[in-house]
Amino acid sequence: MQNQQLSPIVTASTLSLVTASTPPGPPPAQYLHPSTANTDPAMHLPMYSKEAATIAKIYTDDQKYDRVNNSFDFKLTIFYNICKRASLPPKGYITALPTMLKGLA
């Protein structure tokens, strides 16, 4: 059995050749955020960022769930009420859910 050294496939010189020959451009679609990579208007999913920002402004620290002497069901009821006041539909609840949590909750 011979003692063979394996040479790396990509060296500094071959890497510079590959990067020099590859033109810069936009990243492939699989690396883009779904809202920016989506080109089909029928498949556009709203992000509800305006409503989530409104919810963050409405919330006080006392209304947030922090796992200490709090009833999660009570804090969830507050969350639903605030989402309704901010006109956030149920599909957007997942966007605003972290707003109701405080600390390590």
Secondary structure, DSSP 8 states (H G I E B T S, - for coil): --------SS-HHHHHHHHHHS------GGGS-HHHH---GGG-----HHHHHHHHHH--GGGSB-SSS--HHHHHHHHHHHHHHTT--GGGHHHHGGGGB-TT-
